Amino acid sequence: MFVSAILLAASVMWPATLLAQTTTSAPLMLDAKIPLGQVSGRIDHLAIDAKRQRLFVAELGNNSLGVVDLAAGKVLRRITGLSEPQGVAYVPFTDSILVANAGDGSVRVLRGEDLTRISRLELGNDADNVRVDAAHKRVLVGYGKGALAVIDPGSLSKTADIRLKAHPEGFQIDETGTEVFVNVPGAREIVVADLATGSTRSLPTQGRDRIFRWRSTARGAGLSPSFAARRP
């Protein structure tokens, strides 16, 4: 066991569209360090409930979800009994938190008000990244050997699957909620999926391999993806 900490910069509170518009501003500055306490192993994704000033930390190696009070600068509580949590998202229109677990492939759903466990969806294996499509009131979760699950957080059910050639890493939904850009490093491609029809097309990666980090920048009515590869 060892003490972990999160470093907070202004970007924690800013939406991606705002960041895209401020690329010429001053660099981000460290605002605070918040110790997470006795957490074993590494942490993974973060999510924020801006209204309540709470940050959710997927503590993958500790099989837990840390809940941080940003106003007080301390850990509020810890949700245990998870299975290698990777992705986490706060869904404002249902006031719930979805946690994707790599270990058992489940998505655990917590009530936003009191963090009570209210549901569990079984995706199969390796549930990973989570994204919220606020425009269409749905949530997307990457999982398994190649799929995005489309989840209705209101009925707490999976409504569709978008099939891919390999496990999806990071992905971004466009501003209209009609397309999703998916990083599929195992297939050496970025896939553009139509969320209405489920059809897909590939964007070239110029032979680059192991693309695990990328971003989408607003351009006109859509998104312009850019990425960094580990090889070459």
C-alpha positions as CSV (number, residue, x, y, z in Angstrom):
1,M,0.0,0.0,0.0
2,F,1.2,3.5,-0.7
3,V,-0.1,7.0,-0.7
4,S,-1.3,8.3,-4.1
5,A,-2.2,11.9,-5.1
6,I,-3.9,13.7,-7.9
7,L,-2.6,16.9,-9.3
8,L,-5.3,19.4,-10.2
9,A,-5.0,22.0,-13.0
10,A,-7.6,24.3,-14.4
11,S,-8.4,21.8,-17.2
12,V,-10.3,19.6,-14.7
13,M,-13.1,22.1,-14.7
14,W,-13.1,23.1,-18.4
15,P,-15.0,21.3,-21.2
16,A,-13.1,20.0,-24.2
17,T,-14.6,22.6,-26.5
18,L,-13.4,25.5,-24.3
19,L,-9.9,24.0,-24.2
20,A,-9.9,23.8,-28.0
21,Q,-10.7,27.5,-28.1
22,T,-7.9,28.5,-25.7
23,T,-4.9,26.8,-27.2
24,T,-3.1,30.2,-27.5
25,S,-3.6,31.1,-23.8
26,A,-1.1,30.7,-21.0
27,P,0.0,27.2,-20.1
28,L,-1.9,25.3,-17.4
29,M,-0.6,25.9,-13.8
30,L,-0.6,23.5,-10.9
31,D,-3.4,24.6,-8.6
32,A,-3.3,21.9,-5.8
33,K,-2.3,18.4,-4.8
34,I,-4.8,16.2,-3.1
35,P,-3.6,13.0,-1.4
36,L,-5.7,10.0,-2.1
37,G,-4.5,8.1,0.9
38,Q,-3.7,4.4,1.0
39,V,-4.3,3.3,-2.5
40,S,-2.6,0.2,-3.9
41,G,-1.6,0.2,-7.6
42,R,-2.3,2.8,-10.3
43,I,-5.3,5.0,-10.9
44,D,-7.0,5.3,-14.2
45,H,-9.8,7.7,-15.5
46,L,-11.4,10.6,-13.7
47,A,-14.9,12.2,-13.9
48,I,-16.4,15.3,-12.3
49,D,-19.7,16.3,-10.8
50,A,-19.3,20.0,-11.2
51,K,-22.5,20.9,-9.3
52,R,-21.4,19.1,-6.1
53,Q,-17.7,19.8,-6.7
54,R,-16.8,16.1,-6.5
55,L,-14.2,14.3,-8.5
56,F,-14.4,10.5,-9.1
57,V,-11.2,8.6,-9.4
58,A,-11.1,5.1,-10.9
59,E,-8.5,3.3,-8.6
60,L,-7.9,0.4,-10.8
61,G,-5.2,-1.3,-8.8
62,N,-7.2,-0.9,-5.5
63,N,-10.5,-2.1,-6.9
64,S,-12.2,1.0,-5.7
65,L,-13.6,4.4,-6.7
66,G,-12.3,7.4,-4.8
67,V,-14.7,10.3,-4.3
68,V,-12.8,13.6,-3.8
69,D,-14.3,16.8,-2.4
70,L,-12.7,19.5,-4.5
71,A,-13.9,22.4,-2.4
72,A,-12.4,20.8,0.8
73,G,-9.4,19.3,-1.0
74,K,-9.7,15.9,0.5
75,V,-11.1,12.4,-0.1
76,L,-14.8,12.3,0.9
77,R,-15.2,8.5,0.7
78,R,-14.1,5.4,-1.1
79,I,-16.4,2.9,-2.9
80,T,-14.9,-0.6,-2.6
81,G,-15.7,-4.0,-4.0
82,L,-15.1,-3.1,-7.7
83,S,-13.1,-5.1,-10.2
84,E,-10.3,-3.2,-11.8
85,P,-12.3,0.0,-12.5
86,Q,-11.0,1.8,-15.6
87,G,-13.6,4.2,-17.0
88,V,-15.9,6.4,-15.0
89,A,-18.4,9.1,-16.0
90,Y,-20.9,11.3,-14.2
91,V,-24.2,11.5,-16.1
92,P,-26.0,14.8,-15.2
93,F,-29.3,14.2,-16.8
94,T,-29.9,11.1,-14.7
95,D,-27.7,12.2,-11.7
96,S,-25.8,8.9,-11.8
97,I,-22.2,7.7,-12.0
98,L,-21.2,4.8,-14.3
99,V,-18.1,2.8,-13.5
100,A,-16.6,0.4,-16.1
101,N,-14.7,-2.6,-14.7
102,A,-12.0,-4.4,-16.6
103,G,-11.8,-7.3,-14.3
104,D,-15.4,-8.6,-14.7
105,G,-16.7,-6.6,-17.6
106,S,-19.4,-5.0,-15.6
107,V,-20.7,-1.4,-15.5
108,R,-21.7,-0.4,-12.0
109,V,-24.2,2.4,-11.6
110,L,-24.3,4.7,-8.5
111,R,-26.9,7.2,-7.5
112,G,-25.4,10.7,-7.7
113,E,-27.0,12.1,-4.5
114,D,-25.8,9.5,-2.0
115,L,-23.6,7.1,-4.1
116,T,-25.9,4.2,-3.5
117,R,-25.4,1.2,-5.9
118,I,-28.5,1.1,-8.0
119,S,-27.7,-1.2,-10.9
120,R,-25.1,-3.4,-12.6
121,L,-24.9,-4.1,-16.4
122,E,-22.9,-7.1,-17.7
123,L,-20.9,-6.4,-20.9
124,G,-18.8,-9.6,-20.9
125,N,-15.2,-8.5,-20.3
126,D,-12.7,-5.6,-20.2
127,A,-15.1,-2.7,-19.8
128,D,-13.0,0.4,-20.4
129,N,-13.6,4.0,-21.5
130,V,-16.9,5.7,-20.9
131,R,-18.3,8.7,-22.7
132,V,-21.6,10.6,-22.2
133,D,-23.6,11.8,-25.2
134,A,-25.7,14.5,-23.5
135,A,-27.4,15.5,-26.8
136,H,-29.1,12.1,-27.1
137,K,-29.1,11.1,-23.4
138,R,-27.0,8.0,-23.8
139,V,-23.7,6.6,-22.7
140,L,-21.1,4.7,-24.7
141,V,-18.7,2.2,-23.1
142,G,-15.8,0.5,-24.9
143,Y,-15.4,-3.2,-24.0
144,G,-14.3,-6.7,-25.0
145,K,-12.4,-7.7,-28.0
146,G,-14.0,-5.0,-30.1
147,A,-17.2,-3.2,-29.3
148,L,-18.9,0.0,-28.1
149,A,-22.0,-0.6,-26.0
150,V,-24.7,2.0,-26.2
151,I,-26.4,2.4,-22.9
152,D,-29.6,4.1,-21.9
153,P,-28.8,5.4,-18.3
154,G,-32.5,6.1,-17.8
155,S,-33.7,2.6,-18.2
156,L,-30.3,1.2,-17.2
157,S,-30.2,-1.1,-20.2
158,K,-27.9,-1.7,-23.2
159,T,-29.7,-0.6,-26.4
160,A,-27.1,-1.4,-29.1
161,D,-23.6,-2.6,-29.9
162,I,-21.2,-1.1,-32.4
163,R,-18.8,-3.8,-33.5
164,L,-15.0,-3.1,-34.1
165,K,-12.0,-5.1,-35.2
166,A,-10.3,-5.0,-31.8
167,H,-10.6,-3.5,-28.3
168,P,-11.3,0.2,-28.3
169,E,-9.1,2.6,-26.4
170,G,-10.0,6.3,-26.3
171,F,-12.9,7.7,-28.3
172,Q,-14.8,10.9,-28.7
173,I,-18.4,11.7,-29.7
174,D,-18.8,14.7,-32.0
175,E,-20.7,17.8,-30.9
176,T,-23.9,16.7,-32.7
177,G,-23.9,13.2,-31.2
178,T,-24.1,11.6,-34.7
179,E,-20.7,10.2,-35.0
180,V,-18.0,8.7,-32.7
181,F,-14.3,8.6,-33.4
182,V,-12.7,5.5,-31.9
183,N,-9.1,4.7,-31.4
184,V,-8.6,1.0,-32.2
185,P,-4.8,0.4,-31.7
186,G,-5.0,-3.4,-32.1
187,A,-6.3,-2.8,-35.7
188,R,-4.0,0.2,-36.3
189,E,-6.9,2.4,-37.2
190,I,-9.2,5.1,-36.0
191,V,-12.8,4.2,-36.7
192,V,-15.6,6.7,-37.4
193,A,-18.9,5.1,-36.4
194,D,-22.4,6.5,-37.3
195,L,-24.4,6.3,-34.1
196,A,-27.7,6.2,-36.0
197,T,-26.9,3.3,-38.3
198,G,-23.9,1.6,-36.7
199,S,-22.0,1.8,-39.9
200,T,-18.2,2.4,-39.7
201,R,-15.3,3.7,-41.8
202,S,-11.6,3.9,-41.1
203,L,-9.3,6.8,-41.0
204,P,-5.7,6.2,-42.1
205,T,-2.9,6.3,-39.4
206,Q,0.0,6.4,-41.9
207,G,1.4,3.1,-40.6
208,R,1.7,4.4,-37.0
209,D,1.3,1.8,-34.3
210,R,0.2,1.7,-30.7
211,I,-1.9,4.9,-30.7
212,F,-3.2,5.1,-27.2
213,R,-3.6,8.9,-26.7
214,W,-5.4,11.3,-29.0
215,R,-7.8,14.2,-29.0
216,S,-10.5,15.8,-31.2
217,T,-10.4,19.5,-31.9
218,A,-13.6,21.3,-32.9
219,R,-13.5,22.4,-36.6
220,G,-16.6,23.8,-38.3
221,A,-19.5,21.6,-37.7
222,G,-17.5,18.5,-36.7
223,L,-14.3,17.2,-35.1
224,S,-10.8,17.0,-36.5
225,P,-8.9,14.2,-34.8
226,S,-5.2,14.3,-34.0
227,F,-3.2,11.6,-32.4
228,A,0.2,10.6,-31.1
229,A,1.7,7.2,-31.7
230,R,4.2,5.2,-29.6
231,R,5.7,3.6,-32.7
232,P,7.3,5.0,-34.9
